[in-house]
Amino acid sequence: MSPWLSVIFPVLNNRIGFVRAIDQVLSLRRSDIEIVVIDGGSTDGTLEEIRVRESRISYWETGKDKGIADAFNRGVVHSSGTFIAILNSDDFWDVNALAAIEEGVRENSEGGVFYGAVRYVDNESGYAYIRRPRLSALKYRMWLFHPAMVVSRSAYERVGLYDECYTHAMDSEWCHRAMASGLSFVELDAVLANMSLGGVSDRQFIKSLSQYRRSVIAHGLCGPFEAWIFFVWFASLKLTMRSAVLRPFKVLRDKILNRGIVGHSK
C-alpha cells in the first residue's frame, strides 16, 4: 500500500538544520509516512547524516540540480504518498502539526491543499512572529507558506509540478495556478511549521516579489497596474520593517554579547 504522507526534504549544505528537521519526522515512528531526501550535492557532512538514516529513508539522491523548483519536482516524482509535504532543511513542523493535518484531511476528504500558519524565526536575533494565512489576499503577496502546506497527489496531477522559470517564487506561482484551476484549499486553524528567515526568497526579496507580480498577472488574479502598485508598496514596506523591527533586536543581542565578553575578560 502507498504511504499516507510523503515528506520531502530538499537540502544543500545545511547539516545541522537538516538533522533537526528529518529527526523530528523520524521520531514519529510512523510506518505510513515516507521520507524523500533531495540533496543538491552537499559537502558539509549532510551526506553522512543521510547515510546514517538511510534505512529509514524511502528514497534519496545527491547531485547538482537546476534550482529549488527542480529539487521540489524531483521529490514529488520520487514520492508515493497520497499527500505530500515539503520541508526545507531550515524548516520543521510545529509540535501539533501532524495531528492538525490528519484532522483536516478527515474532515475535508475532497481537499486539494491543506494549509496553516507559520512561525518565522530570525536565528540571529531570536525574534519570532506568527503569520496567519490569507487565501483571499494572494493577489497582493504570498500569504500561504509551503512548509505549512500539505498537497494531495491528485492536486499535483491536476495542476502540474513547479515551474522552474520561477526561481524564487515557484511555490507562489504553483498556488496561483492551483487557484486558477479551481482547486480546493482548506485552511487549518493551527501553526503547522517553523520557518527560518533569511532563505533565498527573503535574501533576494525584490526578485521574489517581481516574479510574484508576474505570476498574479499571468494567472489572472489581478491586472498589471494593480500588481505594480502592490509590488512598490510591499517592496517599500519590507525595507522599512527590516530597519524598524529586526535591527533593534540585533543591536540588543550585540550589546548583551559584548557585555558578556567584557565581563569575562581580565
N, C-alpha and C positions, 0 to 999 in steps of 0.2 A: 504493500500500500504506500501511496505517496505521503510524505510528511505533511502535517497540517500547516506548518510555517517554515519558511526558509529565511535565515538571517544572513545577509551578505555583508562582508567586511572588506571594503577596498582599503588598501594601506600602502604607504610608501615611506620607509624610513621613519617610523614612529613606534618603536618597540614598546615603550612604556605605556603609551595610550592604547595601543593595540592589545596588550596583555590585560589591561583593566577592562576594556570593552568585551573581549571574547570570553574572558574568565567569568564575567558576570552572567553571560548567557549559558556557558557550560555548567555553571554551578546550579542551574535549574534542574539539571539531570532529566531532561525531558526527551523521551525517545521519539516524540512526534515533531521535534524541532531539528532541522538540519542546519549545519554551518557551512557556508561557502566563503572562501577567502581568495581575493584577487589582489595579489601583491605586484606592485609595479617595478620590481627589481631592487628590493631593499638591500642595503649593505651595512646596516647598523645593528644587526643581531636579530631583526624581526624574523628572518627565515629560520633561525634556530628555534625561536619561540613557536613558530608554526609547526616545525618538525616534532617538537616535544609533544604537541597536542594532535598530531596527525591522525591518530587512531579515532579521535572524536570529531574530526572534520570530514564532511561528506565529499567535498571537492576543494582543491586549492591549486593555484598555479602562480608562477612568478615569471616576470619578463616585462619589457618595456611596452606600455600601451600607448594609445593615441590621445589620452586625456581622461578626465574624470568620467565623462559620458560613456566612453568606451569601456572603462572599468565597470561602471554600473551595468552596462549591457552584457558584458561577459558574465557577470554574476547572475543576472536574470536568466540568461541562456543555459547556464550550468546548474541552475536550481531546479527543484522538482516539487516544491511545496504548493499547496492550494493558495496560500497567501505569502507575500514576500515583503520583508523589511530590509532596509539598507541603513547600516550604521557605519559612518566613517570612523577611523581609528581614534579620533578625538571626541567621539560621541559615545554615550552609554545610556541605557534605559534608566528611567526612574524606578524606584523600588516596586511600585504598584502598577507598572506599565502593562505587563503581560496580562494581569487579571482584568484590567480595563479593556484591553484589546479583545480578550476572549468573550467578555460580557457583551461588548459592542457587536461582535460578529454573531453571537447567538441571537441577539435581539433584532438584527438587521441582516438577514441572510442574503439579501439581494444587493448589499452594498458593494461598491467597487473600490472606494478609497475610504479608509478609516483614519481619522486624524485627530490630534490633540494639541495641547500646549507644549511649549518647550521652555526650558530654563537655560538662559545664556549665562555663561561663566567667563569672566576675564581672569585667566590664570595668573597674570602678573599682579593685579591689584586685589584679587579676591572678590571684586564686585560681581554680583549676580542679580539677575532680574528675570521675571517670567513674562513671556509673550503669549497671549491667547490668540488662537487662530480666528480669522475673519474671512470666510469664504466670499462674502458679498463685496469685500474690498480688494479682491485680487486684481482689479483693473488699475488700482493705484500703485501697489507694490506687493511683494511676496509676503502673504500672511499665512501661508502653510509652510511647514518645515519638514524636509524629507526624513530626518531622524525620528520625527514624531508622526510618521505616516506608515500605514500598512496597506499594501495594494494587492488586490486579488489577481491571480494569474489570468483569469478571464479578462480583467481590465487591460492588462498588457497585450493580450491577444487582440483586443478590440481597438485599442488606441495606438499600439506600437511601442517601440523602445525609445530611448532617449536620443534626441537629435544631436549628433556630435558637432554640428555647426555652432551650437550654443555652448561654448567652452566654459562659461562662468554662470550661466542661468539655465542649465539643462533641466533641472528639476522644475523650475518655474514654467518653462516652455511646455514640459510634459503636462503639468497641471492645467495650463491654459488650453492645450489641445484636448485634454480629457473633458474639461468643462464644455468646450465647443461640441464635443461628440455626444453630450447628454449623459455622461457617466454619473452614477450616483455617488455622492460624497456624504459620509456620515461623521458628524463631529462627536468626539468622546469627551466627556467632562472630566478630564484628568491631565496632569502633566505627564507626558509619556517619555520625554528624553531630556538629557542634559547635553548641551552643545557648547563647545569652546569657541569663544570669539577669536578672531584672527585667522580664520580659514581663507581660502582663495577668494571667495565672494566678498569677504569682509575687507581683506587687504587691498583688493582691486575693485572697490565698491562702484566707482564710476563706470568701469567697463561692464560690470554685472548689471547695473541699472540701465545702461544703454541697451544691452541685449534684452533685458526685461521689457523695455519700451518697444523694441522691435517685435517681440513676441505678442504683446497685447494687441498691437495693431494687426499683425498677421492673422490672429485668431478672432478678430472682431470684438474684443472686449471693450475697446474704445477707439476713437479716431486719432489721427496723427497729431492734431493741435492739442487736444486734451492730454494725450500721452506725453507730449513735450512739456506741458505745464507741470505735470506730475514729476517728470524727470528733474526739472530745475528745482522744484520745491523740495523733493526728498534728498537731492544731492546737497543742497544748502543746509537742510536740517541735519543730515548725517555729520557734516563737518562741524556744525555748531555743537551737537551733542557730544562728539568726541572731545571737544575742548572743555565744555561746561560740566560734563558728568564724570568722564573717566579720569581726566587729569588730576582733580583733587584727590582721588583715591591713590593714584600713583605717587603724588607728592607726599601724602601722609605715609605711605608704605616706605618711601625712601628715607623720610625723617626717622621713622621707627628703626629701620635697619642701620642707619648711620649712628643713632644713639646707642644701639646695641654694640656696634663696633667700637665706639669711643669708650663705652663703659667697661669693656674687657681689655682695653689696651693699657700698657704701662708706660 
